Amino acid sequence: MSQIIKVSSGSGPLPPDVPTQFTTDDGVAIPALNNLNVFGGLGATTSGSGSTITITVVNDGFDWSEQDVSFNAAIENGYYCNDTLTVTLPATAGLFIGATVIIFVDTTDVVTIQANTGQMIQVGNTISAPAGTTSSNTRGALLELNFKPTDTTWHTIASMGTWTTT
C-alpha cells in the first residue's frame, strides 16, 4: 500500500502545524521547526537534503540465501537448504513477538532445524522438547517459523512436506 501526503499552502507560508522538519533513520534532522519522524523499517531507508525527503525501500520482503553447510539462522531471513545440514534458530535474547525464519528444503538429504536453549518448535500439534529439533528430507518441504516470547516457542505459520519433531 502506498501513502501520499500532500502539503500545500498556496502562495503564503505553511500553516504553523505543518511539519517542516524531518528526521532520518540515523536521527539526522532535516530542516527546522515542527518535526515529523520518518522511519523506513527493515529493508528501507530515509534520507534528506535541503527540502527533499527520500524514502527508499531496498527489499520488499525477506533476504534469502542458499546454504550448503550448517549455520545459525537470522530473523527475517529465508534459506534454501541444499545439503545435509543443521539450522540453529536465533537465541531468545533480543527476539520479538512475530520474529520469523523461513526454511525451504531443496534436497533429499536431511535438513534439521535446531531450537536454541530453552526454546521449542511447534509443527502442527506436535511440540518439540526444549532445545529440540524438527527435520525433513522431503525436497520442497518448507517451514515458516514465527517466534512467541511468552512461551519461547517457534510456531509454524506455514508448512509443506513431512517434518519429524522431537
C-alpha positions as CSV (number, residue, x, y, z in Angstrom):
1,M,0.0,0.0,0.0
2,S,1.3,3.4,-0.9
3,Q,0.5,6.5,1.1
4,I,0.9,10.1,-0.1
5,I,0.9,13.2,2.0
6,K,0.5,16.4,0.1
7,V,1.0,19.7,1.9
8,S,0.1,22.9,0.0
9,S,-0.1,26.4,1.3
10,G,-0.9,28.3,-1.9
11,S,1.3,31.3,-2.1
12,G,1.7,32.1,1.6
13,P,3.7,30.5,4.4
14,L,2.9,27.0,5.6
15,P,0.3,26.8,8.5
16,P,2.0,26.5,11.9
17,D,1.0,22.8,12.5
18,V,2.5,21.5,9.2
19,P,5.8,19.7,9.8
20,T,8.8,21.5,8.4
21,Q,11.5,19.3,9.8
22,F,12.0,15.6,9.2
23,T,14.2,13.0,10.9
24,T,16.0,10.2,9.1
25,D,16.6,6.6,10.3
26,D,20.0,7.8,11.6
27,G,18.4,10.5,13.7
28,V,19.6,13.3,11.5
29,A,17.1,16.2,11.5
30,I,16.4,17.8,8.1
31,P,15.4,21.5,8.2
32,A,13.8,23.2,11.2
33,L,10.5,23.9,13.0
34,N,7.9,21.1,13.6
35,N,9.2,17.6,13.3
36,L,7.9,14.5,11.6
37,N,9.8,11.3,12.1
38,V,10.1,9.1,9.1
39,F,11.4,5.6,9.8
40,G,11.9,3.1,6.9
41,G,11.9,-0.1,8.9
42,L,13.5,-3.4,7.8
43,G,14.9,-3.1,4.3
44,A,14.1,0.7,3.9
45,T,16.0,3.9,4.5
46,T,15.2,7.5,4.7
47,S,17.4,10.5,3.8
48,G,17.1,14.1,3.1
49,S,18.8,17.0,1.5
50,G,17.5,20.6,1.5
51,S,13.8,20.4,1.0
52,T,13.8,16.9,-0.4
53,I,13.0,13.8,1.6
54,T,13.7,10.3,0.1
55,I,12.3,7.1,1.4
56,T,13.8,4.0,-0.3
57,V,12.5,0.5,0.0
58,V,15.5,-1.7,-0.6
59,N,13.8,-5.1,-0.2
60,D,10.0,-5.8,-0.2
61,G,10.4,-9.0,1.9
62,F,12.9,-11.3,3.5
63,D,16.5,-11.7,2.5
64,W,17.1,-15.1,1.0
65,S,20.2,-17.2,0.7
66,E,21.3,-20.7,-0.3
67,Q,23.0,-22.8,2.4
68,D,25.2,-26.0,1.9
69,V,26.6,-26.3,5.4
70,S,25.2,-26.0,9.0
71,F,24.5,-22.4,10.0
72,N,22.9,-20.0,12.6
73,A,19.7,-18.5,11.2
74,A,18.9,-14.8,11.5
75,I,15.4,-13.5,11.9
76,E,13.5,-12.1,8.8
77,N,15.5,-14.4,6.5
78,G,14.7,-17.3,4.3
79,Y,17.0,-20.1,3.5
80,Y,17.2,-22.7,0.7
81,C,18.9,-25.7,2.3
82,N,20.8,-27.6,-0.4
83,D,22.6,-30.4,1.5
84,T,22.6,-32.3,4.8
85,L,22.8,-29.6,7.5
86,T,21.5,-28.2,10.8
87,V,19.9,-24.8,11.0
88,T,20.2,-23.4,14.5
89,L,17.4,-20.9,15.4
90,P,18.3,-17.5,16.9
91,A,18.8,-17.2,20.7
92,T,15.8,-15.9,22.6
93,A,17.6,-12.7,23.8
94,G,16.5,-9.8,21.6
95,L,13.7,-11.7,19.8
96,F,10.4,-10.0,19.5
97,I,6.9,-11.4,19.0
98,G,6.5,-12.4,15.4
99,A,10.2,-12.7,14.6
100,T,10.2,-15.1,11.6
101,V,12.6,-17.5,9.9
102,I,11.7,-19.5,6.7
103,I,13.4,-22.8,5.8
104,F,13.0,-24.5,2.4
105,V,14.4,-28.0,1.9
106,D,15.9,-28.2,-1.6
107,T,17.5,-31.6,-1.2
108,T,16.6,-35.2,-0.4
109,D,19.2,-35.1,2.4
110,V,18.2,-34.5,6.0
111,V,17.7,-30.8,7.0
112,T,17.4,-30.4,10.8
113,I,16.1,-27.3,12.5
114,Q,17.5,-26.9,16.0
115,A,15.7,-24.8,18.6
116,N,18.1,-22.7,20.7
117,T,18.5,-23.1,24.5
118,G,15.1,-23.0,26.3
119,Q,13.1,-22.8,23.0
120,M,10.7,-25.3,21.4
121,I,9.4,-25.8,17.9
122,Q,5.7,-26.4,17.2
123,V,4.8,-28.1,13.9
124,G,1.1,-28.8,13.7
125,N,0.0,-30.2,17.1
126,T,3.5,-31.5,17.9
127,I,5.8,-29.5,20.1
128,S,9.5,-30.4,20.5
129,A,11.3,-30.8,23.8
130,P,13.2,-27.7,25.0
131,A,16.2,-27.2,22.6
132,G,14.5,-29.9,20.4
133,T,14.6,-30.4,16.7
134,T,12.4,-30.9,13.6
135,S,13.8,-32.4,10.4
136,S,12.8,-33.3,6.9
137,N,14.4,-34.9,3.9
138,T,11.5,-34.2,1.6
139,R,12.5,-32.0,-1.3
140,G,10.1,-29.0,-1.3
141,A,9.4,-29.2,2.4
142,L,9.0,-25.7,4.0
143,L,8.5,-24.2,7.4
144,E,7.8,-20.6,8.2
145,L,8.5,-20.3,11.9
146,N,7.2,-17.4,14.0
147,F,8.5,-16.7,17.5
148,K,6.3,-16.1,20.5
149,P,8.3,-14.9,23.5
150,T,5.7,-15.7,26.2
151,D,6.1,-19.5,25.6
152,T,9.6,-19.3,24.0
153,T,8.2,-21.3,21.1
154,W,8.8,-21.1,17.3
155,H,5.2,-21.7,16.0
156,T,4.7,-22.9,12.4
157,I,2.7,-20.4,10.4
158,A,3.0,-22.3,7.1
159,S,4.4,-25.7,6.2
160,M,4.7,-28.1,3.4
161,G,6.1,-31.6,3.3
162,T,6.8,-34.1,6.1
163,W,8.5,-33.0,9.4
164,T,9.7,-35.2,12.3
165,T,9.7,-33.2,15.5
166,T,11.5,-34.4,18.7
